[in-house]
């Protein structure tokens, strides 16, 4: 099932660049993703994007995404005249 989904996604996507075993693809919804490859391929892809396609922000399925910010934090007022 997972292989069928991956093949369908790859068929509906356009390969932008290849870095070793990794493929940088653009999906129909405009998102970019790096598929496969090693840590070295990930580093090469990030360097290429920073030099030639700086508008691309891509995800890598091997790494969990970090939360955008900590929105649940509240400021504690400082006590005056302790």
C-alpha positions, 0 to 999 in steps of 0.5 A: 500500500505504501509503495503504491502511494509513493509511486502515485505521488512520484507520477504526479510530481516533477523531478527538479534535481537529483542528488546521488540517490535522492530526488528533489520533487515538486508536487502538484500542490506546489510543495517540494520534497526530497525523496530518498538518499543519505545524509550527504545527499541531504546536505548537497540538496540544501547547498544547491537550493541555497545557491540556485533555488533559494525560494524552495523550502523542502521537507525530508521524510526522514526528519521530523518537522520542528514546531513553528513556535511555542505559543502556549507560554505565558509571561509571569509578572515579576513581583515588586517589593519582595 
